[in-house]
Amino acid sequence: MCTESNVSIARTGARGHVEYHHNASHDTMITSIVADLPAPFVLAVALAGVFLIAFMKGAFGGGFAIVGIPLLSLAMDPIAAGALLAPLFIVMDVTALRFWRPSTWSRIDLAMLLPALVVGIGLGYFVLRDLDRHAVEIVMGVVTLVFAALWFLGGGEIKPRPRSAFKATFAGLSSGVTTMVAHSGGPPLAIYLLPLGMPKALYAGTTSLFFTVGNLLKAGPWLVLATPSHSLWMLMALCVPAVPVGVWAGWRLHERLDQRALYRACYAILVITAAKLLWDGLAGYLSS
């Protein structure tokens, strides 16, 4: 009886010991999750920024993430914003494929653009890691401002121009560098595509697929350069629901705009993007 009683007591103690450690582990996990939750202001800013970028993806096919980055910079530094966005771009791209299907892709242009994009992203990785990114931002900002200004000064007419393999290659290469360096690959691509005067759906669909490929390629390098913390991964997860809503809302706007209105909106966004690039480049030199 004594032996059985001792065994029973031992089993009860062991069970209690296991339950204690299980509860302690569970409490530690909950504490860790709560600690990783973002502050309400950070979450609100991130949701607004992600929604805006997803909206641009749905309306214009993408490439204008830099428009939303100033909003994100209110709550985090640019490198953290880049790491936050890199995986979310892929979520946006997959969502956008629901609207920008193969019938909206200009295969002849993509065949020239995509190989150069791959090379450009590779170059952009080394620029971001080792070289002066601010010079790239200034040059791209000035070129884009001149391009947009010439279009507006010329009356803002849509005058289709012939394709050029050289221009396509240069646009793909430049876009790869700037999308890697500043999440702003839109201006070089737009400088090539807009003068072609293609239908608005073809323009948006081609742009969307171009950046789907680009975002898949640059996500890995960006996460290597700026490894997200646990709290940043948590913030990404909380921002995911804003993506489909933003893409859908942008696509609805696209459907309402006629060809001329869409092109005018694209050129206007180019001006904003170029000004932001120029400001970032100059500010980088002034603060150093």
C-alpha positions as CSV (number, residue, x, y, z in Angstrom):
1,M,0.0,0.0,0.0
2,C,2.8,2.3,0.9
3,T,4.5,1.7,-2.4
4,E,1.4,2.2,-4.4
5,S,0.7,5.4,-2.5
6,N,4.2,6.7,-3.3
7,V,3.8,5.8,-7.0
8,S,0.4,7.6,-7.0
9,I,1.9,10.7,-5.4
10,A,4.9,10.6,-7.8
11,R,2.6,10.4,-10.8
12,T,0.4,13.3,-9.5
13,G,3.5,15.4,-8.9
14,A,4.9,14.6,-12.4
15,R,1.5,15.5,-13.9
16,G,1.4,18.8,-12.0
17,H,5.0,19.5,-13.1
18,V,4.2,19.0,-16.7
19,E,1.0,21.1,-16.5
20,Y,2.9,23.8,-14.8
21,H,5.6,23.9,-17.6
22,H,2.8,23.8,-20.2
23,N,1.0,26.7,-18.7
24,A,4.2,28.6,-18.2
25,S,5.2,28.0,-21.9
26,H,1.7,29.1,-23.0
27,D,1.9,32.3,-20.9
28,T,5.3,33.0,-22.3
29,M,4.0,32.7,-25.9
30,I,1.1,35.0,-25.2
31,T,3.4,37.5,-23.6
32,S,5.8,37.3,-26.6
33,I,2.9,37.9,-29.1
34,V,1.6,40.8,-27.1
35,A,5.1,42.3,-26.9
36,D,5.4,42.1,-30.7
37,L,2.1,43.9,-31.4
38,P,2.6,47.3,-33.0
39,A,1.6,50.5,-31.3
40,P,-1.8,51.8,-32.5
41,F,-0.2,54.7,-34.3
42,V,2.3,52.5,-36.1
43,L,-0.4,50.1,-37.2
44,A,-2.7,52.9,-38.4
45,V,0.1,54.4,-40.5
46,A,1.2,51.1,-41.9
47,L,-2.4,50.1,-42.9
48,A,-2.9,53.5,-44.6
49,G,0.5,53.2,-46.5
50,V,-0.1,49.6,-47.6
51,F,-3.7,50.5,-48.7
52,L,-2.4,53.4,-50.7
53,I,0.3,51.3,-52.5
54,A,-2.2,48.5,-53.1
55,F,-4.7,51.1,-54.5
56,M,-2.0,52.3,-57.0
57,K,-1.4,48.7,-58.0
58,G,-5.0,48.2,-58.8
59,A,-5.4,51.5,-60.6
60,F,-2.2,51.7,-62.6
61,G,-0.5,48.3,-62.4
62,G,2.1,49.3,-59.8
63,G,5.5,50.9,-59.8
64,F,4.5,53.8,-57.6
65,A,5.2,52.4,-54.1
66,I,7.3,55.5,-53.3
67,V,4.1,57.5,-53.1
68,G,3.1,55.5,-50.0
69,I,6.6,55.4,-48.4
70,P,6.5,59.0,-47.1
71,L,3.4,58.0,-45.1
72,L,5.2,54.9,-43.7
73,S,8.2,57.0,-42.8
74,L,6.1,58.7,-40.2
75,A,6.3,55.5,-38.2
76,M,9.5,53.8,-39.3
77,D,12.8,54.3,-41.0
78,P,13.0,53.7,-44.8
79,I,14.9,50.5,-44.5
80,A,12.3,49.0,-42.2
81,A,9.6,50.3,-44.6
82,G,11.3,48.5,-47.4
83,A,11.5,45.3,-45.4
84,L,7.8,45.6,-44.5
85,L,6.8,46.1,-48.1
86,A,8.9,43.5,-49.8
87,P,6.7,40.5,-48.9
88,L,3.5,42.5,-49.1
89,F,4.3,43.4,-52.7
90,I,4.0,39.8,-53.6
91,V,0.6,39.6,-51.9
92,M,-0.5,42.6,-53.9
93,D,0.8,41.1,-57.1
94,V,-1.0,37.8,-56.6
95,T,-4.2,39.7,-55.8
96,A,-3.8,42.0,-58.9
97,L,-3.5,38.9,-61.2
98,R,-7.3,38.5,-60.5
99,F,-7.9,41.7,-62.4
100,W,-4.9,42.0,-64.8
101,R,-5.1,38.7,-66.6
102,P,-3.0,37.5,-69.6
103,S,-5.2,39.3,-72.1
104,T,-3.9,42.6,-70.6
105,W,-0.2,41.8,-71.0
106,S,1.8,43.2,-73.9
107,R,4.0,40.2,-74.6
108,I,6.2,41.9,-77.2
109,D,7.2,44.6,-74.7
110,L,7.6,42.3,-71.8
111,A,9.9,40.1,-73.8
112,M,12.3,43.1,-74.1
113,L,11.7,44.5,-70.6
114,L,12.0,41.5,-68.3
115,P,15.5,40.3,-69.1
116,A,16.8,43.8,-68.5
117,L,14.8,44.0,-65.3
118,V,16.6,40.9,-63.9
119,V,20.0,42.5,-64.6
120,G,18.9,45.8,-63.1
121,I,17.7,44.3,-59.9
122,G,21.1,42.6,-59.5
123,L,22.9,45.9,-60.1
124,G,20.5,47.6,-57.7
125,Y,21.4,45.1,-54.9
126,F,25.1,46.2,-55.1
127,V,24.1,49.9,-55.4
128,L,22.0,49.6,-52.2
129,R,24.7,47.6,-50.4
130,D,27.9,49.2,-51.5
131,L,27.4,52.4,-53.6
132,D,25.8,55.8,-53.5
133,R,22.0,55.4,-53.8
134,H,21.4,59.1,-53.5
135,A,23.0,59.8,-56.9
136,V,20.7,57.3,-58.5
137,E,17.7,59.0,-56.9
138,I,18.7,62.5,-58.1
139,V,19.4,61.4,-61.7
140,M,16.2,59.4,-62.0
141,G,14.2,62.3,-60.4
142,V,15.5,64.9,-62.8
143,V,15.0,62.7,-65.9
144,T,11.4,61.9,-64.9
145,L,10.6,65.5,-64.2
146,V,11.9,66.6,-67.6
147,F,9.9,63.7,-69.3
148,A,6.6,64.6,-67.6
149,A,7.1,68.4,-68.1
150,L,7.7,67.9,-71.8
151,W,4.4,65.9,-72.1
152,F,2.4,68.5,-70.2
153,L,4.0,71.4,-72.1
154,G,3.2,69.6,-75.4
155,G,-0.5,69.7,-74.6
156,G,-0.8,66.3,-72.9
157,E,-1.8,64.5,-76.1
158,I,-1.6,60.7,-76.5
159,K,0.6,60.3,-79.6
160,P,1.6,56.7,-80.1
161,R,5.3,56.2,-81.0
162,P,7.1,53.2,-82.4
163,R,8.7,50.6,-80.1
164,S,12.5,50.6,-79.6
165,A,14.4,47.6,-78.3
166,F,17.1,49.9,-77.0
167,K,14.6,52.1,-75.1
168,A,12.9,49.0,-73.7
169,T,16.2,47.5,-72.5
170,F,17.3,50.8,-70.9
171,A,13.9,51.1,-69.2
172,G,14.0,47.6,-67.8
173,L,17.5,48.0,-66.6
174,S,16.8,51.4,-65.0
175,S,13.6,50.2,-63.4
176,G,15.4,47.2,-61.9
177,V,17.9,49.5,-60.3
178,T,15.4,52.0,-58.9
179,T,12.9,49.4,-57.7
180,M,15.7,47.8,-55.7
181,V,17.2,51.0,-54.4
182,A,14.0,53.0,-53.7
183,H,11.0,50.9,-54.4
184,S,10.4,53.3,-57.3
185,G,10.7,51.3,-60.6
186,G,7.6,53.0,-62.0
187,P,9.2,56.1,-63.6
188,P,11.6,54.3,-66.0
189,L,9.0,51.9,-67.1
190,A,6.4,54.6,-67.6
191,I,8.8,56.7,-69.6
192,Y,9.0,53.7,-72.1
193,L,5.3,52.5,-72.0
194,L,3.4,55.8,-72.0
195,P,4.6,57.1,-75.3
196,L,3.5,53.8,-77.0
197,G,-0.1,55.1,-76.4
198,M,-1.4,51.6,-75.6
199,P,-5.0,51.0,-74.3
200,K,-5.3,51.7,-70.6
201,A,-6.0,48.1,-69.6
202,L,-2.9,46.9,-71.7
203,Y,-0.8,49.5,-70.0
204,A,-1.9,48.6,-66.5
205,G,-1.7,44.8,-67.1
206,T,1.8,45.0,-68.6
207,T,3.0,47.2,-65.8
208,S,1.4,44.8,-63.2
209,L,3.1,41.7,-64.6
210,F,6.4,43.5,-65.0
211,F,6.4,44.4,-61.3
212,T,5.1,41.0,-60.3
213,V,8.3,39.5,-61.7
214,G,10.4,42.3,-60.2
215,N,8.9,42.0,-56.7
216,L,9.4,38.2,-56.7
217,L,13.1,38.8,-57.6
218,K,13.8,41.5,-55.1
219,A,12.0,40.2,-52.1
220,G,14.9,37.8,-51.1
221,P,17.7,40.4,-51.5
222,W,15.7,43.0,-49.5
223,L,15.1,40.6,-46.7
224,V,18.8,39.8,-46.6
225,L,19.7,43.5,-46.5
226,A,17.1,44.3,-43.8
227,T,16.1,41.1,-41.9
228,P,12.7,41.9,-40.4
229,S,12.2,41.6,-36.6
230,H,9.4,39.5,-35.0
231,S,7.4,42.7,-34.5
232,L,7.8,43.7,-38.2
233,W,6.6,40.3,-39.3
234,M,3.6,40.8,-37.0
235,L,2.9,44.2,-38.5
236,M,3.1,42.6,-42.0
237,A,0.5,40.0,-41.1
238,L,-1.8,42.7,-39.7
239,C,-1.5,44.7,-42.9
240,V,-2.4,41.8,-45.3
241,P,-6.2,42.5,-45.1
242,A,-5.6,46.0,-46.5
243,V,-4.1,44.6,-49.7
244,P,-7.2,43.1,-51.5
245,V,-9.3,46.1,-50.4
246,G,-6.8,48.5,-51.9
247,V,-6.2,46.6,-55.1
248,W,-10.0,46.3,-55.7
249,A,-10.6,50.0,-55.0
250,G,-7.8,51.0,-57.4
251,W,-9.2,48.7,-60.1
252,R,-12.6,50.3,-59.7
253,L,-11.1,53.7,-60.2
254,H,-9.3,52.4,-63.3
255,E,-12.6,51.2,-64.7
256,R,-14.1,54.7,-64.3
257,L,-11.3,56.6,-65.9
258,D,-11.2,57.0,-69.7
259,Q,-7.9,56.7,-71.6
260,R,-6.9,60.4,-71.5
261,A,-7.8,60.7,-67.8
262,L,-5.8,57.7,-66.9
263,Y,-2.7,59.0,-68.8
264,R,-3.0,62.4,-67.2
265,A,-3.2,60.7,-63.8
266,C,-0.1,58.6,-64.6
267,Y,1.9,61.6,-65.6
268,A,0.8,63.6,-62.6
269,I,1.9,60.7,-60.3
270,L,5.2,60.6,-62.2
271,V,5.8,64.3,-61.2
272,I,5.1,63.5,-57.5
273,T,7.3,60.4,-57.6
274,A,10.1,62.3,-59.3
275,A,9.9,65.1,-56.8
276,K,10.1,62.6,-54.0
277,L,13.1,60.8,-55.5
278,L,14.9,64.2,-56.0
279,W,14.1,65.2,-52.5
280,D,15.4,61.9,-51.0
281,G,18.6,62.2,-53.0
282,L,19.3,65.8,-52.1
283,A,18.4,65.2,-48.4
284,G,20.7,62.3,-48.3
285,Y,23.7,64.5,-49.3
286,L,22.6,67.4,-47.1
287,S,22.3,65.2,-44.0
288,S,25.6,63.4,-44.5
